[in-house]
Amino acid sequence: MPTASPRRAHRAKVRSVSPAELSRSRAGRNLPAAIAVGVGLGAVIVGALLLWKPAFMIAVTAAVVLGAWELIEALRSGRIQAPVLPTMVAAVTLVPVAYYAGADGLAIGFALSALTILVWRALSGLDGAVRDIAGGVFITAYVPVLAGITSLMLAEPDGVGRIFVFLITTVASDVGGYAVGVFAGRHPMAPSVSPKKSWEGFAGSVLSCMLAGALTVALLLDGPWWAGLAIGAAVALFATIGDLAESTIKRDLGIKDMGSLLPGHGGVMDRLDSMLVTAPVTWALLIVLVP
């Protein structure tokens, strides 16, 4: 009985690959879905900022509530039972508190939230209490407190411009790093934590952030272009740190994404990771460099 030649057998194994599959394999996610979701979220945020400043604060609060819930569920896979009610109350309240009461209100709100989490969990028994309390305080500090920094920027007279600088520069880090990493990434930055993140992608993040920072600071805040360059460089660094930090958490918990609410992105926390870390950096640098 005749057998197929090796060349023919190899051809039989080859199948056509669609553009969507190719983009998914190289980028690590469903690129068309990710773009569509990103554009939709961007339109909602821009509309909220331009129509009514508190609308952006409400949108951030909604994202914080979803992100905090995702973290509560994720930590459960690591046997950390963060107290749900006080943690979610902090998620609902701290962003508005920061908007209306400023930095002092945010600090007091965090202190009261941490105390409530401690007492609430202690009343439920001592077994694993320290672990669970630490989980609840971590979620509160990581999500609503850091997100509350955006309210401090928003409350300024030129708050809309400051928020646009923060958002555009942070998004530029993701887009620039993603594009350069997909097409030119060769040297992994932290292969044990995030195999797809490369030094070439980080260079793309830095360049795109510095360009975005210089343009937005000059055009939206009438500030010096060099201040935008400095802010952009800092944002690129801390956005990468934020991304790697959440990747470390997910690796430790044994999960790929924090959730599945956003097609092509994962969960809400998978989009907030870099923004949460860059918010205080942008806020502080804008106070110093563009008062």
ROZADREN-659560 format. One line per 5 residues: number of its first residue (from 1); their letters; for each residue x, y, z of N, C-alpha, C, O, CB. Coordinates in steps of 0.2 Angstrom, whole numbers, always signed. Atoms other than C-alpha are relative to their C-alpha. Last residue first. Glycine has a CB too. Layout:
<recs>
NUM = a = X,Y,Z,X,Y,Z,X,Y,Z,X,Y,Z,X,Y,Z | ...
</recs>
This chain:
<recs>
291 = pvlvi = +5,-2,-5,+3,+370,+198,-5,+4,-2,-10,+6,+2,+4,+4,+6 | +5,-5,+3,+11,+362,+183,-5,+2,+5,-11,+0,+5,-4,-4,-6 | -2,-3,+6,+27,+354,+189,-5,+5,-4,-3,+9,-8,+2,-6,-5 | -7,-3,+0,+24,+351,+207,+2,+3,-6,+5,+9,-6,+5,-6,+2 | +0,-5,-5,+5,+348,+207,+7,+4,+1,+7,+10,+1,-1,-3,+7
286 = llawt = +4,-6,+2,+6,+339,+191,+0,+6,+5,+0,+11,+3,-7,-2,-2 | -5,-4,+5,+20,+328,+197,-4,+6,-3,-1,+11,-4,+2,-5,-5 | -5,-4,-3,+9,+323,+212,+5,+4,-4,+6,+9,-3,+4,-5,+4 | +3,-5,-5,-7,+319,+203,+6,+4,+3,+6,+10,+3,-4,-3,+5 | +2,-6,+4,+2,+310,+189,-2,+5,+4,+0,+11,+3,-5,-3,-5
281 = vpatv = -6,-2,+3,+11,+298,+202,-2,+6,-4,+2,+12,-4,+4,-5,-5 | -3,-4,-5,-5,+296,+212,+7,+3,-3,+8,+9,-1,+2,-4,+6 | +5,-5,-2,-15,+290,+196,+4,+5,+6,+5,+11,+5,-6,-2,+3 | -2,-6,+3,-1,+280,+189,-4,+6,+2,-1,+12,+2,+0,-1,-8 | -7,-2,-2,-3,+265,+200,+2,+7,-2,+6,+10,+1,+5,-5,-2
276 = lmsdl = +0,-1,-7,-22,+264,+198,+7,+2,+3,+7,+6,+8,-2,-7,+4 | +3,-7,-2,-21,+267,+180,+0,+1,+7,+1,+7,+9,-7,+0,-3 | -5,-5,+1,-8,+252,+177,-3,+7,+2,+0,+11,+5,+2,+0,-7 | -6,+1,-3,-20,+239,+185,+5,+6,+0,+8,+8,+5,+3,-6,-2 | -1,-6,-5,-37,+247,+180,+7,-1,+3,+10,+4,+6,-5,-1,+6
271 = rdmvg = -1,-6,+3,-38,+237,+164,+2,+5,+5,+5,+10,+3,-7,+2,-4 | -5,+0,+5,-35,+220,+171,+1,+6,-5,+6,+7,-8,-2,-6,-5 | -7,-1,-3,-45,+225,+186,+6,-1,-5,+11,+2,-4,+1,-5,+6 | -1,-7,-1,-61,+227,+175,+7,+1,+3,+11,+6,+1,-5,+3,+5 | +4,-4,-5,-59,+209,+170,+1,+7,+0,+6,+10,-3,+1,-3,+6
266 = ghgpl = +1,+4,-6,-52,+201,+154,-5,+3,+5,-11,+4,+3,+7,-1,+4 | -4,-3,-5,-46,+212,+140,+0,-4,+7,+5,-4,+10,-3,+7,+2 | -7,-2,+2,-52,+205,+124,+4,+3,+5,+10,+4,+4,-1,+5,-6 | -3,+4,+5,-70,+204,+130,+6,+3,-3,+7,+9,-4,-5,-1,-6 | -2,-4,+6,-73,+215,+146,+4,-5,-6,+9,-7,-5,+5,+5,+2
261 = lsgmd = +5,-5,+2,-82,+206,+159,+1,+3,-6,-4,+5,-10,-1,+5,+6 | +1,+1,+7,-71,+190,+160,-5,+5,-2,-9,+4,-7,-3,-7,-1 | +7,+1,+2,-63,+192,+177,-1,-1,-7,+4,-2,-11,-4,+6,+2 | +4,-1,-6,-46,+194,+186,-7,-1,-1,-11,-2,+4,+1,+7,+2 | +3,-7,-1,-37,+186,+172,-4,+1,+6,-6,-4,+9,-5,+1,-7
256 = kigld = -2,-4,+6,-26,+171,+170,-2,+7,+0,+2,+12,-1,-2,-4,-6 | +6,-2,+5,-28,+163,+187,+3,+4,-5,+9,+7,-5,-5,+4,+4 | +2,+5,+5,-16,+153,+198,-5,+2,-4,-9,-3,-7,-1,-6,+4 | +7,+2,-1,-17,+165,+214,-2,-6,-5,-6,-10,-5,-5,+5,-1 | +0,+3,-7,+2,+168,+214,-7,-4,+1,-7,-9,+5,+1,+5,+5
251 = rkits = -4,+6,+0,+2,+171,+195,+0,-4,+7,-1,-10,+7,+7,+1,-2 | +4,+5,+3,-13,+183,+197,+4,-7,-1,+1,-12,+0,-1,+2,-7 | +5,+2,-4,-4,+193,+210,-4,-6,-3,-6,-11,+0,-5,+6,+2 | -3,+4,-5,+12,+193,+200,-6,-2,+5,-5,-8,+7,+5,+5,+5 | -2,+7,+3,+3,+199,+185,+2,-4,+5,+1,-11,+5,+5,+1,-6
246 = ealdg = +6,+4,+0,-5,+213,+196,+1,-7,-4,-2,-12,-2,-6,+3,-5 | +2,+1,-7,+12,+219,+201,-7,-4,-1,-7,-9,+3,-2,+6,+4 | -4,+5,-3,+19,+218,+183,-3,-2,+7,-3,-8,+9,+7,+1,+0 | +2,+6,+4,+5,+229,+176,+3,-6,+3,+0,-12,+4,+2,+1,-7 | +7,+2,-1,+7,+241,+190,-2,-6,-3,-5,-10,+0,-5,+6,-1
241 = itafl = +0,+3,-7,+26,+242,+188,-7,-3,+2,-8,-8,+5,+3,+5,+5 | -3,+6,+1,+24,+245,+169,+0,-4,+7,-1,-10,+7,+7,+0,-3 | +5,+4,+3,+12,+259,+173,+2,-7,-1,-1,-12,+0,-2,+3,-7 | +5,+2,-5,+24,+266,+185,-5,-4,-3,-8,-9,+1,-2,+5,+4 | -3,+4,-5,+38,+267,+173,-5,-3,+4,-5,-9,+6,+6,+4,+4
236 = avaag = -2,+7,+4,+28,+273,+158,+3,-5,+5,+2,-11,+5,+5,+2,-5 | +6,+4,+1,+20,+286,+170,+1,-7,-3,-1,-12,-1,-5,+4,-5 | +2,+3,-7,+36,+292,+176,-6,-4,-1,-6,-9,+2,-1,+6,+5 | -5,+5,-2,+43,+295,+158,-2,-4,+7,-1,-10,+7,+7,+3,+1 | +0,+5,+4,+27,+304,+153,+5,-6,+2,+3,-12,+2,+1,+2,-7
231 = ialga = +6,+4,-2,+27,+315,+168,-1,-6,-4,-2,-11,-1,-6,+5,+0 | -2,+3,-6,+45,+320,+164,-6,-4,+3,-5,-9,+5,+2,+6,+5 | -5,+6,+1,+41,+323,+146,+1,-3,+6,+2,-10,+6,+6,+3,-3 | +4,+6,+3,+25,+333,+150,+5,-6,-1,+3,-12,+0,-3,+2,-6 | +3,+3,-6,+36,+344,+162,-4,-6,-3,-5,-11,+1,-5,+5,+3
226 = wwpgd = -4,+4,-3,+47,+347,+147,-3,-3,+6,-1,-9,+8,+6,+4,+2 | +0,+7,+3,+32,+353,+137,+5,-4,+4,+4,-10,+4,+3,+1,-7 | -6,+1,+4,+29,+367,+149,+1,-7,-3,-1,-12,+1,+6,+2,+5 | -6,+1,-4,+11,+369,+155,+6,-1,-5,+5,-1,-11,-1,-6,+4 | -4,-6,+2,-4,+377,+145,+7,-1,+5,+9,+5,+7,-4,+6,+2
221 = lllav = -1,-3,-7,-15,+363,+154,+5,+7,-1,+6,+10,+4,+4,-4,+5 | +6,+0,-5,-23,+355,+139,+1,+4,+6,-4,+7,+9,-1,-7,+1 | +7,-2,+3,-11,+359,+125,-6,+1,+4,-10,+5,+3,-1,-5,-6 | +0,-6,+4,+6,+359,+133,-7,+3,-2,-8,+9,-2,+5,+0,-5 | -1,-6,-5,+2,+346,+146,+1,+7,-3,-2,+11,+0,+7,-2,+4
216 = tlaga = +6,-1,-4,-6,+335,+133,+1,+5,+5,-3,+10,+6,-3,-6,+3 | +6,-3,+4,+7,+336,+120,-5,+2,+4,-8,+8,+4,-2,-5,-6 | -2,-6,+3,+22,+333,+131,-5,+4,-3,-7,+10,-2,+6,+0,-4 | -1,-4,-5,+14,+319,+140,+1,+7,-2,-2,+12,+0,+5,-2,+5 | +7,-1,-3,+8,+310,+125,+0,+5,+5,-4,+10,+5,-3,-6,+2
211 = lmcsl = +3,-4,+5,+26,+311,+118,-7,+2,+2,-9,+8,+1,+0,-4,-7 | -4,-6,+0,+34,+305,+134,-3,+5,-5,-4,+11,-4,+7,+0,-1 | +2,-3,-5,+21,+291,+135,+3,+7,+0,+0,+12,+2,+2,-3,+7 | +7,-2,+1,+24,+285,+118,-3,+4,+5,-6,+9,+4,-5,-6,-2 | +0,-5,+6,+43,+285,+120,-7,+3,-1,-8,+9,-2,+3,-3,-6
206 = vsgaf = -3,-6,-2,+42,+276,+137,-1,+6,-5,-2,+12,-4,+7,-1,+2 | +4,-3,-5,+29,+263,+132,+3,+7,+2,+0,+12,+2,-1,-4,+6 | +6,-3,+3,+39,+259,+116,-5,+4,+5,-7,+9,+3,-4,-5,-4 | -3,-6,+3,+55,+257,+127,-6,+3,-4,-6,+9,-5,+5,-2,-5 | +0,-5,-5,+44,+245,+138,+3,+7,-3,+1,+12,-2,+5,-2,+6
201 = gewsk = +7,-3,-2,+39,+235,+123,+0,+6,+5,-3,+11,+4,-5,-5,+2 | +2,-4,+5,+57,+233,+118,-7,+3,+0,-8,+9,-1,+1,-4,-7 | -3,-6,+0,+61,+227,+135,-1,+5,-6,-2,+11,-5,+8,-1,+1 | -7,+0,+3,+48,+214,+133,+3,+7,+2,-1,+12,+3,+0,-2,-7 | -2,-6,-1,+31,+209,+141,+8,+0,-1,+11,-3,+2,-1,+3,+8
196 = kpsvs = +1,-4,+6,+24,+193,+134,+3,+8,+0,+3,+11,-4,-7,+1,-2 | -5,+2,+6,+31,+182,+147,-1,+4,-6,+4,+5,-10,-2,-7,-2 | +4,-2,+6,+23,+191,+162,+4,-1,-6,+8,+3,-9,-2,+8,+0 | +7,-4,-2,+28,+185,+179,-4,+1,-6,-10,+0,-6,+2,+6,+3 | +3,+4,-5,+42,+172,+176,-7,+3,+2,-11,-1,+5,+4,-2,+6
191 = pamph = +3,+6,+2,+47,+180,+160,-4,-4,+4,-8,-7,+3,+5,-4,-4 | +1,+4,-6,+50,+197,+168,-3,-6,-2,-9,-7,-1,-4,+4,+5 | -1,-4,-5,+57,+209,+154,+0,-4,+7,+4,-4,+11,-4,+6,+1 | +5,+0,-5,+58,+197,+140,+2,+4,+6,+8,+4,+8,-2,-7,+2 | -3,+2,-7,+70,+201,+126,-5,+1,+6,-7,+7,+7,+6,+5,+1
186 = rgafv = -4,+6,+1,+63,+200,+108,+3,-2,+7,+5,-8,+8,+6,+2,-5 | -2,+3,-7,+48,+211,+107,+5,-6,-1,+2,-11,-4,-6,-1,+4 | -7,+0,+0,+48,+219,+89,+3,-2,+7,+9,-2,+8,+2,+8,+0 | -4,+0,+6,+31,+217,+82,+7,+0,+1,+11,-2,-4,-2,+6,-4 | +3,+5,+5,+20,+213,+97,+5,-1,-6,+6,-7,-8,-7,+1,-2
181 = gvayg = -2,+7,-3,+31,+222,+110,-3,-5,-5,+1,-10,-6,-4,+0,+6 | -7,+2,+1,+31,+238,+99,+2,-7,+3,+5,-10,-1,+4,+5,+4 | -2,+1,+7,+12,+238,+98,+7,-2,-1,+9,-6,-5,-1,+7,-3 | +4,+6,+3,+8,+233,+116,+3,+0,-7,+4,-6,-10,-7,+1,+0 | -3,+6,-2,+21,+245,+123,-3,-6,-3,+1,-10,-5,+0,-1,+8
176 = gvdsa = -6,+0,+3,+14,+260,+113,+4,-6,+2,+8,-9,-2,+4,+6,+3 | +0,+0,+7,-4,+256,+117,+7,-1,-3,+9,-5,-7,-4,+6,-3 | +3,+7,+2,-2,+252,+135,+1,-1,-7,+3,-6,-10,-7,-1,+3 | -4,+5,-3,+9,+267,+139,-2,-7,-3,+2,-11,-5,+1,+0,+7 | -6,+0,+4,-1,+278,+128,+5,-5,+2,+8,-8,-2,+3,+7,-1
171 = vttil = +2,+5,+6,-16,+273,+138,+5,+0,-5,+6,-5,-8,-7,+3,-3 | +0,+7,-3,-7,+280,+154,-2,-4,-6,+1,-10,-7,-5,+0,+6 | -7,+2,-1,-3,+297,+145,+0,-8,+2,+5,-11,+0,+4,+4,+5 | -3,+1,+7,-21,+299,+138,+8,-3,+1,+10,-7,-3,+1,+7,-4 | +3,+6,+4,-29,+295,+155,+4,-1,-7,+6,-6,-8,-7,+2,-2
166 = fvfir = -1,+7,-3,-18,+306,+166,-2,-6,-4,+2,-11,-5,-4,+0,+7 | -7,+1,+0,-17,+321,+154,+1,-7,+3,+5,-11,+0,+4,+5,+4 | -2,+1,+7,-36,+320,+151,+8,-2,+0,+10,-7,-4,-2,+5,-5 | +2,+7,+1,-38,+319,+170,+1,-2,-7,+3,-8,-8,-8,+0,+1 | -5,+5,-4,-28,+335,+172,-2,-7,-1,+3,-11,-2,+0,+2,+7
161 = gvgdp = -6,+0,+4,-38,+344,+158,+5,-5,+3,+9,-8,+0,+3,+7,-1 | +1,+4,+6,-54,+340,+167,+6,-1,-5,+8,-7,-7,-6,+3,-5 | +0,+7,-1,-48,+346,+183,-1,-5,-6,+2,-10,-7,-5,-2,+5 | -2,+3,+6,-43,+363,+178,+0,-7,+0,+4,-11,-4,+7,+3,-3 | +3,-5,+5,-52,+371,+193,+1,-3,-8,-3,-3,-12,+2,+7,+0
156 = ealml = -4,-7,+2,-46,+356,+203,-4,+4,-5,-8,+1,-9,+7,-2,-2 | +3,-6,-4,-59,+343,+209,+3,+7,-1,+1,+12,+0,+0,-2,+7 | +6,-3,+3,-54,+331,+195,-3,+6,+3,-6,+10,+0,-5,-6,+0 | -2,-4,+6,-36,+329,+201,-7,+3,-3,-6,+9,-5,+3,-5,-5 | -4,-6,-2,-42,+325,+219,+2,+4,-6,+2,+10,-6,+6,-2,+4
151 = stiga = +4,-5,-2,-55,+313,+211,+3,+7,+3,+1,+12,+2,-5,-3,+6 | +3,-3,+6,-42,+304,+202,-5,+5,+2,-6,+10,-2,-3,-5,-5 | -5,-6,+2,-33,+301,+218,-3,+3,-6,-1,+9,-7,+7,-3,-1 | +2,-6,-3,-49,+291,+224,+5,+6,-2,+3,+12,-2,+0,+0,+7 | +5,-3,+4,-44,+277,+212,-2,+7,+2,-4,+12,-2,-5,-4,-2
146 = lvpvy = -4,-2,+6,-28,+274,+223,-5,+3,-5,-3,+8,-9,+3,-6,-3 | -4,-5,-2,-40,+273,+238,+4,+3,-6,+5,+9,-7,+5,-2,+6 | +4,-7,-1,-54,+264,+230,+5,+5,+2,+4,+11,+0,-5,-1,+5 | +5,-2,+5,-43,+250,+222,-3,+7,+2,-1,+12,-2,-5,-5,-1 | -2,+1,+8,-26,+246,+230,-5,+3,-4,-3,+6,-9,+1,-8,-1
141 = atifv = -6,-5,+2,-29,+253,+248,+1,+0,-8,+3,+5,-11,+6,-2,+4 | +3,-7,-1,-47,+245,+250,+6,+5,-2,+5,+10,-6,-2,+1,+7 | +5,-2,+5,-41,+228,+242,-2,+8,+0,-2,+11,-5,-6,-4,+0 | -4,-1,+7,-26,+228,+253,-5,+2,-5,-3,+6,-9,+3,-7,-1 | -3,-7,+0,-37,+232,+269,+4,+1,-7,+5,+6,-9,+5,+0,+6
136 = ggaid = +4,-5,+1,-48,+217,+264,+3,+7,+0,+1,+12,-4,-5,+0,+6 | +3,+0,+7,-35,+205,+261,-4,+6,-1,-4,+9,-6,-3,-7,-1 | -5,-3,+5,-25,+210,+277,-3,+0,-7,-1,+5,-11,+6,-5,+0 | +0,-7,-1,-41,+207,+287,+5,+3,-5,+4,+9,-8,+2,+2,+7 | +6,-3,+3,-43,+190,+279,+0,+8,+1,-2,+11,-4,-6,-3,+3
131 = rvagd = -1,+1,+7,-25,+184,+283,-6,+4,-3,-5,+7,-8,+0,-7,-2 | -5,-4,+2,-26,+191,+301,+1,+0,-8,+1,+5,-11,+7,-2,+3 | +2,-7,+0,-43,+183,+304,+5,+5,-3,+4,+9,-7,-2,+2,+7 | -1,-4,+7,-38,+166,+298,-1,+7,+0,-2,+10,-5,-3,-4,-5 | -4,+4,+5,-46,+158,+313,+1,+3,-7,-4,+5,-10,-4,-7,-1
126 = lgsla = -8,-2,+1,-50,+172,+325,+3,-4,-5,+9,-3,-7,+3,-1,+7 | -5,+6,-2,-69,+172,+324,+7,+2,-2,+8,+6,-6,-2,-6,-3 | +2,+7,+3,-83,+182,+315,+5,-5,+2,+3,-11,+0,+1,+1,-7 | +7,+2,-3,-82,+198,+327,-2,-7,-3,-6,-11,+0,-5,+5,-2 | -2,+2,-7,-63,+200,+322,-7,-3,+3,-6,-8,+7,+3,+5,+4
121 = rwvli = -2,+7,+1,-69,+201,+303,+2,-3,+7,+1,-9,+8,+7,+0,-4 | +5,+4,+4,-80,+216,+306,+2,-7,+0,-1,-12,+2,-2,+3,-7 | +5,+2,-6,-68,+224,+319,-5,-5,-3,-7,-9,+0,-4,+7,+2 | -3,+3,-5,-53,+224,+306,-6,-3,+5,-6,-8,+7,+5,+4,+4 | -1,+6,+3,-64,+229,+291,+3,-4,+6,+1,-10,+6,+5,+0,-6
116 = tlasl = +6,+4,+0,-71,+243,+301,+1,-7,-3,-2,-12,+0,-5,+4,-5 | +2,+2,-7,-54,+249,+306,-6,-4,+0,-7,-9,+4,-1,+7,+4 | -4,+6,-3,-48,+248,+288,-2,-2,+7,-2,-8,+9,+8,+3,+0 | +2,+6,+4,-63,+258,+282,+4,-6,+3,+2,-11,+4,+1,+1,-8 | +6,+3,-2,-61,+271,+295,-2,-6,-3,-4,-11,+0,-6,+5,+0
111 = afgia = -1,+2,-7,-43,+274,+291,-6,-3,+3,-5,-8,+6,+3,+6,+4 | -4,+7,+0,-47,+274,+272,+1,-2,+7,+1,-8,+8,+7,+1,-3 | +5,+6,+2,-61,+287,+275,+4,-6,-1,+1,-12,+1,-2,+2,-7 | +4,+2,-5,-49,+298,+285,-5,-6,-2,-6,-10,+2,-4,+6,+3 | -4,+3,-6,-36,+298,+272,-4,-2,+5,-3,-8,+8,+6,+5,+2
106 = lgdag = -2,+7,+2,-49,+301,+258,+4,-3,+5,+3,-9,+6,+4,+1,-7 | +5,+4,+0,-56,+316,+268,+1,-7,-2,-1,-12,+0,-6,+2,-4 | +1,+2,-7,-39,+323,+271,-6,-4,+0,-6,-9,+4,-2,+7,+4 | -4,+5,-2,-36,+322,+252,-1,-2,+7,+0,-8,+9,+8,+3,-1 | -7,-1,+1,-51,+331,+247,+4,-5,+3,+2,-11,+5,+2,+7,+3
101 = ayyav = -3,-1,-6,-69,+331,+255,+8,+1,-1,+11,+2,+4,-1,-5,+5 | +3,-6,-3,-80,+332,+239,+4,+2,+7,+3,+7,+9,-7,-3,+2 | +2,-5,+4,-70,+322,+227,-3,+6,+4,-1,+12,+2,-5,-2,-5 | -6,-3,+2,-61,+311,+239,-2,+6,-4,+2,+11,-4,+5,-4,-4 | -3,-3,-6,-77,+306,+248,+6,+4,-3,+7,+10,+0,+2,-5,+5
96 = pvltv = +3,-6,-1,-84,+302,+230,+2,+4,+6,+2,+10,+6,-8,-2,+2 | -1,-4,+6,-70,+290,+227,-4,+6,+1,-1,+12,+0,-2,-4,-6 | -7,-4,-1,-70,+283,+245,+1,+4,-6,+4,+10,-5,+5,-5,+0 | +0,-6,-3,-89,+278,+246,+7,+4,-1,+6,+10,-1,-1,+0,+7 | +5,-4,+2,-93,+263,+235,+1,+8,+2,-1,+12,-2,-7,-2,+2
91 = aavmt = +0,-1,+7,-77,+254,+236,-5,+5,-2,-4,+9,-7,-1,-7,-3 | -6,-4,+2,-76,+257,+255,+0,+1,-8,+2,+7,-10,+6,-3,+3 | +2,-7,-3,-94,+250,+257,+6,+5,-2,+4,+10,-4,-2,+0,+7 | +4,-3,+6,-88,+235,+246,-2,+7,+2,-3,+11,-2,-5,-5,-1 | -4,-1,+5,-74,+231,+259,-4,+4,-6,-1,+8,-9,+4,-6,-3
86 = plvpa = -4,-7,-2,-85,+234,+274,+4,+1,-6,+6,+7,-8,+4,-1,+6 | +4,-6,-1,-98,+221,+266,+4,+6,+1,+4,+11,-2,-5,-1,+6 | +3,-3,+6,-86,+208,+259,-3,+7,+1,-2,+12,-2,-5,-5,-3 | +7,-1,-2,-74,+204,+273,-3,+4,-6,-1,+10,-8,+0,+5,+6 | +0,-7,-2,-59,+197,+263,-7,+2,+2,-12,+0,-1,+2,+5,-6
81 = qirgs = +7,-2,+0,-59,+178,+263,-1,+7,+3,-2,+9,+9,-4,-5,+5 | +0,-7,-3,-41,+174,+258,-8,+2,+0,-10,+4,-6,+5,+5,-2 | +2,+2,-7,-40,+155,+254,+0,+7,+4,+1,+6,+10,+3,-5,+3 | -6,+1,-4,-30,+159,+238,-2,-1,+7,+3,+0,+12,+5,+6,-1 | -3,+6,+2,-45,+156,+227,+7,-1,+3,+10,-7,+3,+2,+1,-8
76 = rlaei = +3,+6,-3,-54,+168,+238,+3,-7,-2,+3,-12,+1,-8,-1,-2 | -4,+2,-6,-42,+181,+233,-3,-6,+4,+1,-10,+7,+0,+6,+5 | -7,+3,+1,-49,+181,+216,+4,-2,+6,+7,-7,+6,+4,+5,-4 | +1,+7,+3,-67,+183,+221,+7,-3,-1,+7,-9,+0,-4,+1,-6 | +3,+4,-6,-63,+198,+233,+0,-7,-3,+2,-12,+1,-7,+3,+2
71 = lewag = -5,+2,-5,-52,+205,+219,-2,-4,+5,+1,-9,+7,+3,+7,+2 | -4,+5,+3,-66,+204,+206,+6,-2,+5,+8,-8,+5,+3,+3,-7 | +4,+6,-1,-78,+213,+219,+5,-6,-4,+5,-11,-1,-7,+0,-4 | -1,+2,-7,-65,+227,+221,-3,-7,+0,-1,-11,+4,-3,+5,+5 | -7,+2,-1,-64,+229,+202,+1,-3,+7,+4,-8,+8,+5,+6,-1
66 = lvvaa = -1,+6,+3,-83,+230,+200,+7,-3,+1,+8,-9,+2,-1,+1,-8 | +5,+5,-3,-85,+243,+214,+1,-7,-4,+2,-12,-1,-7,+2,-1 | -3,+2,-6,-70,+253,+207,-4,-6,+4,-1,-11,+6,+1,+6,+5 | -5,+5,+1,-77,+253,+190,+4,-2,+6,+6,-8,+6,+5,+4,-5 | +2,+6,+3,-93,+260,+196,+5,-5,-2,+5,-11,+0,-5,+1,-6
61 = tvaim = +3,+4,-6,-84,+273,+207,-3,-7,-3,-2,-12,+1,-6,+4,+3 | -6,+3,-4,-74,+278,+192,-3,-4,+5,+0,-9,+7,+5,+6,+2 | -3,+5,+4,-90,+281,+182,+6,-4,+3,+6,-10,+3,+2,+2,-7 | +5,+6,-1,-98,+291,+196,+3,-6,-4,+2,-12,-2,-7,+2,-2 | -1,+3,-7,-82,+302,+197,-5,-6,+1,-3,-11,+4,-1,+5,+5
56 = fapkw = -6,+4,+0,-83,+304,+178,+1,-3,+7,+3,-9,+7,+6,+5,-2 | +1,+6,+3,-101,+310,+180,+6,-5,-1,+5,-11,-1,-3,+1,-7 | +2,+5,-4,-96,+322,+193,-2,-7,-3,-1,-12,+0,-6,+2,+5 | -6,+3,-4,-87,+332,+180,-2,-5,+4,+1,-11,+5,+3,+6,+3 | +2,-1,-8,-103,+334,+169,+6,-3,+4,+6,-9,+4,-7,-2,+2
51 = lllag = +6,-2,-1,-103,+334,+149,-1,+2,+8,-5,+7,+9,-5,-6,-1 | +2,-6,+3,-85,+334,+144,-7,+3,+2,-9,+9,+2,+0,-1,-8 | -4,-6,-2,-79,+322,+157,-2,+6,-3,-2,+12,+0,+7,-1,-2 | +1,-2,-7,-93,+310,+155,+4,+6,+2,+1,+10,+6,+2,-6,+5 | +6,-3,+0,-92,+310,+136,-2,+2,+7,-5,+8,+8,-6,-5,-2
46 = vivag = +0,-7,+3,-74,+307,+137,-6,+3,+0,-7,+9,+2,+3,-1,-8 | -4,-4,-5,-76,+292,+149,+0,+7,-3,+0,+12,+1,+7,-3,+0 | +3,-1,-6,-90,+284,+139,+3,+5,+4,+1,+10,+7,-2,-7,+4 | +5,-5,+2,-81,+286,+122,-4,+2,+6,-6,+7,+7,-5,-3,-5 | -3,-6,+1,-65,+278,+130,-6,+5,-2,-6,+11,+1,+5,+0,-6
41 = lgvgv = -1,-2,-7,-75,+263,+136,+3,+7,+0,+1,+12,+4,+5,-4,+4 | +6,-1,-4,-82,+260,+119,+1,+3,+7,-3,+8,+9,-4,-6,+0 | +3,-6,+3,-65,+262,+110,-7,+2,+4,-8,+8,+5,-2,-1,-7 | -4,-6,-2,-57,+250,+122,-3,+7,-3,-4,+12,+1,+7,-1,-2 | +1,-1,-7,-71,+237,+120,+4,+7,+2,+1,+11,+6,+2,-6,+5
36 = aiaap = +7,-2,+0,-70,+238,+101,-2,+2,+7,-5,+7,+8,-4,-5,-2 | +1,-6,+2,-51,+237,+102,-7,+3,+0,-8,+9,+2,+2,+0,-8 | -3,-4,-4,-51,+222,+113,+0,+8,-2,-1,+12,+2,+8,-2,+1 | +5,-1,-6,-64,+213,+103,+3,+5,+5,+0,+9,+8,-1,-6,+4 | +6,-4,+2,-53,+216,+87,-5,+1,+6,-8,+7,+7,-4,-4,-5
31 = lnrga = -2,-7,+2,-37,+211,+96,-6,+4,-2,-7,+9,+0,+5,+0,-5 | +4,-2,+6,-43,+195,+104,+0,+7,-1,-3,+11,+2,-8,-3,+1 | +7,-2,-1,-29,+192,+116,-3,+1,-6,+0,+2,-12,-1,+6,+5 | +2,+3,-6,-11,+186,+117,-7,+1,+2,-9,-1,+7,+5,+2,+5 | +2,-5,-5,-5,+198,+104,-2,-3,+7,-1,+1,+12,-5,+5,-3
26 = rsrsl = -6,-4,-1,+4,+186,+92,-1,+5,+6,+4,+7,+9,+1,+4,-6 | -6,+4,-2,-8,+172,+94,+6,+4,+1,+10,+3,+6,+2,-5,-6 | +1,+3,-6,-24,+183,+94,+7,-4,+3,+9,-3,+8,-6,-5,+1 | -1,-6,-4,-18,+193,+79,-1,-2,+7,+3,+0,+12,-6,+5,-1 | -7,-2,+0,-15,+177,+70,+1,+6,+5,+6,+6,+8,+1,+2,-7
21 = eapsv = -4,+4,-4,-32,+170,+75,+7,+2,+0,+11,+1,+5,+0,-7,-3 | +1,+0,-7,-41,+185,+69,+4,-4,+5,+6,-2,+10,-8,-1,+2 | -3,-6,-3,-32,+186,+53,-1,+0,+7,+3,+3,+11,-2,+6,-4 | +4,-7,+1,-38,+168,+50,+4,+6,+3,+8,+5,+7,-7,-1,+3 | +1,-3,-6,-25,+153,+49,-3,+7,-1,-1,+11,-5,+7,+1,+4
16 = srvka = +0,-7,+1,-26,+141,+35,-1,+3,+7,-5,+0,+11,-5,+2,-5 | +7,-3,+2,-22,+123,+39,+1,+8,+0,+5,+11,+3,-5,-2,+6 | +1,-7,+0,-6,+113,+38,-7,+3,-1,-10,+0,-6,+5,+3,-5 | +1,-2,-7,-6,+95,+44,-1,+8,+0,-3,+10,+5,+6,-2,+4 | +6,+2,-2,-9,+89,+26,-1,+3,+7,-7,+4,+9,-1,-8,+0
11 = rharr = +5,-5,+2,+5,+99,+20,-7,-2,+2,-11,+3,+3,+0,+0,-8 | +0,-7,-3,+17,+90,+31,-5,+4,-2,-8,+8,+2,+7,+3,-1 | +2,+1,-7,+11,+73,+25,+0,+6,+4,-4,+8,+8,+3,-6,+4 | +7,+0,+0,+13,+78,+7,-3,+0,+7,-8,+3,+8,-2,-5,-5 | +2,-6,+2,+31,+83,+10,-7,+1,+0,-10,+6,+3,+3,+2,-7
6 = psatp = +0,-4,-6,+34,+67,+20,-2,+7,-2,-5,+10,+3,+7,+0,+2 | -7,-3,-1,+28,+57,+5,+0,+5,+6,-5,+7,+8,+2,+4,-6 | -1,-7,+2,+11,+48,+7,+7,+2,+2,+10,+0,+7,-5,+5,+4 | +0,-5,-6,+12,+29,+9,+1,+7,-3,+4,+8,-8,+5,-2,+5 | -4,-6,+0,+8,+17,-5,-1,+4,+6,-7,+5,+8,-1,+3,-7
1 = m = +4,-6,+0,+0,+0,+0,+4,+6,+0,+9,+7,+4,-5,+0,+6
</recs>
